[in-house]
Amino acid sequence: MEKINVSGGAITANKYHELKTPVFIFNDGSNWIYYSPALDLSGYGATRTEANSSFEVALKQLITYIVNKKTAKQLFVSMGWRFTKAGKAKLQLTAPSLMELLNRDEYLQDIFDKNEFEKINRNIGLPVMAMA
């Protein structure tokens, strides 16, 4: 799982909520795209490596923003994520199902209809402070 550091310093490993989200990787003819419909984030570049790096930048910016603004719960709920408690009151976030994403996301529908793609599941550590 990737741990994201936000401005203000590193966060210890046990201070994260674990998120698992699908990421679709495809070439649109001129660029490689990394797209996470569950987070409404994408990155692009001339190569897969550049696209992944671009996606990482977007992900870090999103997490920094929601930590600073304390808007994570509102954002995730608005994108269809579900909150549950998992053992010892640890919060667990679950991404919308692939079918839910396909039903509401025309861009994702286009990816499925018009592109060859690879789907990976991405584990991300969301700082606990984002949910405060």
N, C-alpha and C positions, 0 to 999 in steps of 0.2 A: 504494500500500500504506500502510495506516495504521501509524504507529509509536507504540508505547505507552511512555510514560514511567512509571517506577515511583518509589516513594519513594526518596530518595537522589539524585535528579537525573536529568537527561536522559541518554540513551544515544546515542552517535554512530550515524549512519545505516548505517555498514558493520558494525555489531555486532548484526545481526538475522538470525534465521532467517525465511525467508518461508513463511507458511502461506496456503493457499487453502482456504476452507471455504464450503459452501453455507449460505445463510440464507433461510428461508422467511418471507414477510411475508403476513399475513392478518388479517381482521377476524372476531372471534368473536361479533359481535353487539353487544358493549358496549365492547370495546377493540381496538386494533390490537396485534398481536403480532409481534415479530421473534424467530425461533427458529432456533438453530443446533444441529441434532442431533449433528453431529460434535464439538461442544464442550459439549453438554448445557447450553446457555445460552439464556436468553430475556430479553426486555424487553417491557414493555407500556406503553400509554398511551392517552389519549382520541384522540390524533392519531398519524399516522405519525411525525411529528417527535418527539413525546414517547416513542413506543415505541423509536425509534432511539436517543434519548438514554439511555433506561433500559437498552437493550442495551449501549451504550458503557460505562456505569457497571459493569454486571455483568462485561463483558470486562476492564476495567481491574482490577477486584477479583480476578478469576481470575488474571491475569498477575502482579499484585503478590504474591498468595499463593504461586504456584508458584515465583516468583523467590526469595522469602524462605525458603520451606521446601525448595527444591531438589527438587521432586517432579514436574517436568514430564515426564521420561521415563516414570515410572510412570503418571502420569495419562493421557498420550497413548496409551501401549500399552494401558491398560485400556479406552480408548474406541475401539480398533481402528485407530489411526493406524499408519503404517508409516514406518520410518526407512531412508533410503538416503544414500549419499554421492554428491554431484554436483560433479564438478570441483574440483580443488585441495582435496580433503578437506572440502568444505563440506557440512554436514549438510542433508538435505532431508527434510521431513516431508510425508507424503501422507495426506490425509483418507480415511476409509473411503468406498467407492463408495456411490452413492445406493441401489443394491440392497441392500448390506450394512446401511445405515441403516434402510431400510424393513423388512427382515427382523427386526430386533431392537428397533425403537422403535415401540411401540403408539401413542404420541402423534403421531408422524409419520404413521403409518397413518391415524389419525383426521383429520389435516389433509388428507391426500390424498382421503379418502372423503367428508368433510363440508364442506369449505371451498373457496372460490375463493382461490387464493393466487398469489403471485409468488415466483419463486426467483431469487436473485441469488448471484453468487460473490463472496465477501468476501476480500480480501487483507489479511493482518494480519502485522505484524512482531513476532515473538517475540524478546525480548532473548536474546542468546547466553548471558548469565549464568544464564538459567532452566534451561539444559541442563547446567550445570556439575555 
